[in-house]
Amino acid sequence: MINSNELYARDDFVACGWCYDVLVEDQYGYSSVMRSLEESAKKKLESGLEKQGKILNLLSRSASMLLSPTSINEPFKPYFQNFEAGRRSPLPEDFTEDELQFFDEILVDVTEPWLKSRLADLLWLCKKPRNPDHAKTAIDSYISHGLDSDTWHRDVNNCWERAARLCMQLRDFDRLDIIKNQLFAAFGLEYSNCKFMTLWLAELMDKLNIDTNFKESIAYKLFNNGNDLVDLGDFNSARSYYEMSAKKYKQSDDIKGWLESLVALANCFEREACFRSSDSNMVANSFYENAIQAYRRIPIKYRDDYNVSERIDGIRKKISVTGRGSLDEMGLIETPGVDLSDTIEASTSHVSGKQSVEEVLIYFVGLSSGPNYSALRSSAQKSIKGSLISSLCGSTHMSSDGRVVGKTPPMNFNAGEGDQDNAAVLNLQVQQHFGIETQLIVQGRILPALRQILMEHRVTKELLQALCHHSPIVPEDRSYLLGHALWLGFEHDFGSSIHLLCPQVEHIVRMKLKEAGAHTSNIDRAGIEHENGLSTLMELPNVSQIFGEDFCFELKSIFTDSLGANLRNEVAHGLLSDNSSSSITSVYAWWMILRVVVHSLVGVNGVNEEANEQTSIQGA
């Protein structure tokens, strides 16, 4: 067996004469470095210089890994991975001790910052015992890259973040101060060719929590940049700046600045709605809804100072106008009987050929507007009248593992519609009808459309997390979890998705109820306060008024009704198996929450004005 030291020698590396001579405009971080090393290795091997070729191939493997700076222990990810075949590109643990020793020997000879930082970081991670000098070399090489908008998202941002996290790990505060000061200095510059560079720098400093001494200055500039973008009519970009300025003002305990940022954010939604109304009432309606939600972020005790109530009242009147106008802009998908072939074709066509992921998501969630409880109830009543014999007998409902999960009493024909037993019988019929409807929607619309979307588009986790971040119904600290859960559905991992979705749905419902003034907790005899579960929350007297009758029924049927899917309780008690967690209802629940999030941003459906006074979820 040949020892690695015999394959890789420092003199051979020096003789390689490798130079990263790629044009700046063609440099895309480590992927470009990897390709440059691969090409050089190929030339060496073709020239018969086998040892030099193998060295360059080894270095290419080291450069192939993706930099994931948020993780201290696993900052590198494979650029290629095939779980089915059990194959992947290199990771740090794949390099032998001899190869690491070779990296250590040539480190002083490497002058290219991309390669030098990679080798030094690998040595810091893998070589035992750890040598802090390796980490310091990596830091210095990482931050040698200029802070430029053209290259920022070509791994430069990841380099700077990794450098800062290494400083924190080493407690090298001198180097951390250098990073902090350089980032803030770059933040103070003007970037005429990129409207987001200032925001990106602020986000990185906020993410690393190294802007303690600059929070007020950062907030001030972000707010002013937002104003400049509004003047240019770039409302969407302005809102990103206002969101961050609000965050920084709040961190600085500058209440006035925080409130003014929130007001500017809400006003930005309203101004864009007015601008868009000439093109589409549907789009304008959604921005008006978002404006109301943005104004509601202002605490009640400060609302009079900014005339929030008057502004909301004015927006509601505009919503009524655009809501009526939106009806003429809506389309309808109909299913001919139980033959799903036409429905599948229509659903596939409905989402096909769209220009962007954002556009196709709007069409995807428009496959169905959700259940119509009144129609389901009327249909269930007809079914009961058409089969009186079955209604005379009670029924017991069991789960797949033999547990009794519900009982329905027989119909009491001597009692009126308000009778509790008769209401239970009616609910059983309604749930059965809705179960059939759900199956038809999932098999005839959702799954075929999903397959078509994945044939034409790549849906990223970052996009879905961004949608959740900007959605007015998703709490600020839940956008990552909910976005990840929604992304799992596009990976066909509905089992994992539903286990993440259920608790987040419960939290969203709880927050909306609290905003409406409902009591969502109980205090036991010992004086301990406990939050009520979703089943209890959905039984509160004003829940239908807050969420609307249709969506309230949909939530109960999918998540809490023992005669329905009851997913919340199935998840909470660990009752879902590998198969049952990917059921028709899990798929529907995933799509339903995606629909709510997207509709909260684009307002595809009309909004019940009374219910909208409490929450925008009714807009789904």
N, C-alpha and C positions, 0 to 999 in steps of 0.2 A: 504493500500500500504506500502511495506517494504522500509524503508529508506536505502540508500546505506551505510550509516555509520554503520548500524546494520549488513550488510553483510560483510563489509571489515573492519577489525581491525588490527592495527599495531602488536599487540601481536600474532595474528594468522599468519601474514606474517613471523615474526621472527621464529615462531614454524615450519613453512614449511621446513626450512633448505635447501632451493633450492640451488644447486650448478651447475654451468655450467661445467660439467665434460666430455665434448666431446673432443676426441683426436684432437690435433692441425691440423693434416692432413685432418680431417673430418669437420673442421669448415668452414662454408661458410657465415660468417657474420650474419646478423639479421635473415635470414631464418633458420639457425641452432639454434639460440637462441629461436626462436618461437617454433620449434619442441621440444626442450628440455623442455620448459615450458609446452607445451601440454602434453608430456609424463608424466611429474611429476604430472600435474593436474589429469590425468587419474588414476594414481596410488593412489593419495589421495582420489579421489572419490570412487574408488573400496574398499578402506580401511575404508570407512565411514566417513572420515574427509572432510565433505562437504564444510565448510567455507574455509579451506585451498585450496581445489580443485578449488573453485570459484575464489579465489584470484589469483591462478596461471593461470587460464583461462583468467582473466582480463589482467594480465601482458603479456600473450601470444598474446592477441589482440593488445596490445600496440607495441609489437615487430614485428608484422606482416607487418607493413607498410614499403614500399620501400623508401630508402633515396634518395632524389633528390636534391642535395646540391646547384645547380645553382639558385634555386628560394629562395628568402628571405622570402616570405609570404606563400609559399606552398612547403616546403621542403620534405613533405611526400606524397607518392602516394599509392593507394591501390594495393596490390599484385595480386588481382583478381577483374575483373570487367566484367559483362555481361550486355551490353547496352540493348539488346533485352528483357531480363527478368527483367531489372531494379534492378539488384543485384550487390553488390560489397562487398569487405572486408572493415574493419574499416578505417576511416580517423580521424584526430584530432578532428573535430567537433562532432564526435559521442560520445565522452567521456563526462559524466555528470560532474557537478560541484563537486558533492560528490566524484566521482571517482578521479578527479583531486586533491581534498583535501587529499584523501587517498595516492595518489602518493607523495604528498608533505610531508606527515607524515612519510612515509617509506624511503624517499630518503636518509636519513642519515644512514639507516641500509643496503642499497644496496651496495655491494662491487664489483660486477661484472661490469666492465667498459661498456660493451655493453648495459646492462639494465639501468645502472645509467645515461648514456648519453641520452638514449631514453626518460626516465622519465623526466629528467631535461629539455630536449629540448621541450617536450610536455607542461610542465608547463610554460616555457618561451613563447611559442606560444599562449597558451589558457587561462592561469589563469590571472584574472584581480584583481587588477592592476598588471602590469608586474613587476617582480622582477629580476633585472640584475644578482643577485646571481645565479639564476637558469641557465641563459645563461653561466655564468662563470663555473659553475659546469659541464655543458654539454661540454664546450670547453676542460676543463682539462681531462674529461673522454674520449673524442674523440681522443685526441692526446696521450693518454696513450698506444695506440696500436703501436706496433713497425713497423718501415718502412722496410718491407721485401718483396722481389719479389714474394714469394710464396703466400702471403696473400693480396698483393696490390689490386688485383681486386676481392677480397672477402669482399667488403665494406670498407676496410681500406682507400682506396683512397677517397671514399665519406666522410668518417669521418673527415679526415684531411681538405678536402675542406670546409665542413660544419663548422668546427671549425674556419677556417680562415675567413669565411664570417660572422660568429657571432662576431668575433673580430672587423671586419670592421663596423658592425652594432652598436656595443657598443662603438666604437672608443677606444677599449682597445689595445693600441699600444704596451704595454709591452708584453702581451700574443701573439700578432701578430708577434713581433720580435722573440719570442721563436719559434714559428711555422716556420717562415722564416729561421732562423738559423739552425733548425733541418733538414728542407728539403734540404737546401744547403749542410749541412754536409753529409747527406745521398747521395746526388748527387755526392759528391766527392769520394765515395767508389767504389770499383770494385765488379761487380756482375757476377761471372763466370757461374752461373747457369741460368742467364736470360739476354739476350742481349738487352732487351728493358727497363729494370728498370731505367737506367740513363735517357733515353728519356722520360719515363712517368713522372719522377720527374721534368724534365725541362718543360714539357708541363703543369703540374699543376702550377708551379711557374709562368709561362707565362700567364696562364689562369687567375690567381689571381692577376697578375701584382704586385708581391711582390719581384721581382728579380732585382730591379733597381740597387742595389749595386753590383750585381754579373753577369750582362749581358755579359761582356767581357770574364770572366772565363768560364761561361756556354757555350758560343759560341765556345771557343777554344777547350774545351773537346769534345763537340758534333762533331766538325769537325774531330778531331783525331779519335774518335770512328768510324766515317764513313769511314775513311781511313783504319782502322783495319779490318772492315767488308768487304771492297772491297778486301783486301789482302786474305781474307778467301773465296772469291767468293760469298759472301752473298750480292748481289747487291741491292735487294729489301729493305733489312733492312738498308743498307748504305744510300739509297736515303732518307729514313725517317729522318736520322740524318743530312744529308746535308740540307734538307728543313728547319729543325729547326735551324741549325747553321746559315743559310742565314738570317733567320728572326731575330735572336738575334744579329748578326753582324750589320744588317741594323738598328735595334733599338739603337745600340751603336754608330751609325754614323761611323762605321768602314767600309769604302767603299772597301778597299782592301780585307778584310775578307769576306765581302758580295759577291764580285765578284768571289773570289776563291771558295766559296761554290757553287755558280751557275755553274761555270765551272766544278767543281767536279761532280755536279749533272748530268750535260749533258754528261760528259765523262763516268759516271757510266751507263747511258742508252746505250751509244755506245759500251762499253765493254761487257755488257750483250748481246747486239744484236750479236756481233761477236761470243760470246760463244754459243748462241742459234742457230746460223745459220746452224750448222751441224745437228741439230735435226729437225728444221722447218723453212723454208723460211718465212712462214706467220708470225710466232712469231717474228723472227728477224726483219722483215720489220716494225712491229709495234714499236719495241724499237728504230730502227733508226729514225722513224718519231718523236717519243717522244724526242730523242736526239736533233733533229733540233729545236723543239719547246722550249726545255730547253735552248739551246744556244740563241734563240731569246729573252729570258728574260733579257739577258745582254744588257744594253742600248747601242745605236749605238756609242756614243762618247767613249766608253771603248772597243769596239770590236777589234780594231786594236791591242791593248795591249795583247790580248789573241788569236790572229789569228783566230777569230771566223768565218770570211768569208771563209777562207781556209778550216776550219774544216767542215763547212756546205757543201761546194762543194764536199768534199771527201765523206761525208755521202750520198749525193744525188746519187752519182755513185753507192754506195752500195745498195741504195733503188731500183734503176733500176734493179739490178741483182736479189735481193730477191723478188721484185715485180713480175718479170716474173716467178720466181720459185714458187711463191705462187699460180699461176693459176692452177697448177697441183694438189694442195692440197685442192682445194675448191670443195664443193658439190653443188648440185642443187636440188631444190624442184619444181616439175611440177604439174599443176592442170589439170586433164582430163575434159575438157568442163566445164559445170556449175554445175555438180554434185560434191558437196563439201565433200561427205563422205570419199572418198579416201584422199583428202587433209587434212581433220581433223585428220584422222588416221595417216597420214605421219607426220603432225606437232606435234601431241602428242608423237609419237615415237621419233621424232627428239630431243625432250627435256627430254625424259624419261630415268631414270637410271643413271643420271649423279652423280658423287661422291660429288660435292660441289656446293654451290650456285654460286660461281664465274664461274665455268665451265658451269653451266646451263644457266647463263645469256649470255655467249658468243654464245651458241647455239640458245638461244631465239631471240637475235637480228639478227641472221643469217637466220631467216625464210624468209626474203626478202631483196634484196639489194637496194630497193627503185625504183622509176620510171625511165624508160628510155625515156627521152623526145623525142629523135629522132624517136623512134618506135611509141610513142603515136601520134606524129605529123603526121607521115606517115599514121597511121591508121585513124586519123581524116580526112585527105585529101581524102582518099578513101571513107569515109562515106559521105562527102560533094558531091563527084562526083556521088555517088550512090543514092542520094536523092536531086536532083536539085530543086524540087518544094519547099521543106521546106527552102532551102537556099535563095530562092527568096523573102521570107518574113522576115521582122525584128522580133525581139522578145523582150519582157519586162520581167524582172526577179524580182520577189517579195519575200520578206521575209515572215516568218510564221505569222507576225503580220500585213501584208498588205502593208508594205513599198516597194517602188520601189528601188531596190538595184543595178540594172544594166540594160542596154539596149544594144541590139546587132543589128546593122544595117543589111539590106539585102546584099547578096553577089553582088559585082560589077564585072560582067564577062568581062567588057571592060578594067578593070584595072589589073595590074600585082600583083605578090605575095607581093610586098612591100606596097600595098595600105593599109591604116590604117583601113578602114572598113572591108576589107577581112581578115586582121590580127585578128580583133575582132571576126569575124565569126569562123575562124579557132581555136581561143583560146576557144570559147564556146564548140566546139566539143572536143577539147583536154581535157578540164575540165570535160566534161561528161564521156569521156572514163576513165579518171583517177579516177573519182568518183566511177565508177563501179569496177575498179581495187582495190581501197581502201576498198570497202565493201567486196570484195572477200577475201582480205588479212586479214582483221580484223575478219570476221566471220569464215573463213576457216583455218586461221593459228594462229593469235595472241591470240584470246580468248580461243580456245581449248588448245593451248600450255600453256597459263597462268594458266588455271585451273589445268593442269597436274603438273606444277611447284609447285603450292600451295598445291597440294596433297602430294608432296614428300619433299618439302623444306620449311624452314622458312626464309623469306627475311626480314632482319631487316633494320630499318631506318639508323642505324649507318653504315652498309655496304655501302648503297647507297650514304650517305654523304661522306664516305671515297673515293668511286669511283670518286665523283665529286671533292673532294679535290685534288686528284692526276691527274685528267684529265687536259691535257694542254689547253683545250678549255674553261674550266670553270674558270672565274676570282676568285682570292683568297677569296674575300669577299662574294661570292655567293654560296659556296659549301653547306652551311646549307639549304638555301632556295631551291636550285635546287634538292638536295638530298631528302628533305622532299617532294617536288612535285612528284618526281619519286616514292618514297615509297607509296604515296597515291594511285598510280595506282595499286600496289600490294594489297592494301586494297579495291580495286574496287570502290574507291572514285574518279572517273575520273573528276567529276564536280569541286571538290576542286583543283584537280591536274592541270587542264587546266588554272584555274584562277591564279595559281602561275607560271606556265610554260611560259605563253605568255610574260609577262614583262621581264622574265629572258632570253628568247630566243632573244628578241629585244636587250637586253643589250649585249649579246654575239656577235650578228651580228654587233652591233655598235663598239664594241671593236676590232673585227677582221678588220673591215673597217678602223678604225683609225690606226691600226698597219700597214695596207697596204698604208697609206698616204692619204686616202680619207677624204674629208670634210663632217662631219656628222651633222653639225649645220648650222643655218642661223642667220643673224643679221638683226633685223628690223630697221625701220627708226629712232627709238629712241636710237639705239646703243645697244639694249639688244640682247644677244645671246641665241638662243633657239635650243635645240636638235631636230633633225628631227625624226618623227615616223618611224616605221618599213616599212610602205608602201612606204614612200619617200626614205628610205635607199635602198630598194630593186630595185629602179628604177635608181640608180646611174650607170653611163656608164660602170664602170669596175667591177660591182658586179658579173657578170658571170665568169669573169676571176679569181676572188678571190675565189668564192665558187664552181665553176664548173657548167656547164649547167644543169645537172640533179638535183643536190641538190638545186640550185637556183630556178628551177621550182617547186620543192617539197615545199620549204619554202613559195613561193608565193601562191601556190595553197592552202596550209593548213592554212596559217596565214593572207594573205593580199589581195588575189584576190577576188573581189566582186562576181565573178561567181563560185568561189570555196567555201571552208569552211569559209574563212575570219575570222578565230577565233580570231586573235589579235584585230580586231575592234569590234567584237561581245563582247569580254571580256571587252575591254576598256570602252565601252559605256553601260555596264551592261545589254546586250540584251539577254543573255543566261538564260533560265529558269532551274528549277531543272532537267527537262527531257532532254532538248536540250544540256545542258552542259555535259551530259554523252553520247553523240551521237557517232556514228561510227567514225566520224572524230576526236573527242576528244580522243578516244582510240588510233587511229592511230597516232595522234600528240604526245601523251604520249610515245608510243612505239618508234616513230621516234627519239625523243630526247634521250631516253634511248640508242637507237642504236648509235647515234652520240657520246655519252659519252663513251660507252663501246668500240666502234671502235677506239676512240682516244687513248685508253689505250692498246688495243690488236691488232689493225690494221687488221681486218678480210678481208677487201676488198683491192684490189690494189689501188694505188694512182696515179692520173693524175699528172705527174711530173711538168707540167707547173703551174697548179693550186696549187700544194703543195708548191711552192715557196712563196705563200702568207699565206696559212692556212692549217691546217690538217683536217678541216671539210670535205673537198672533199673526204677524206678517208672513210667517212661514206657512 
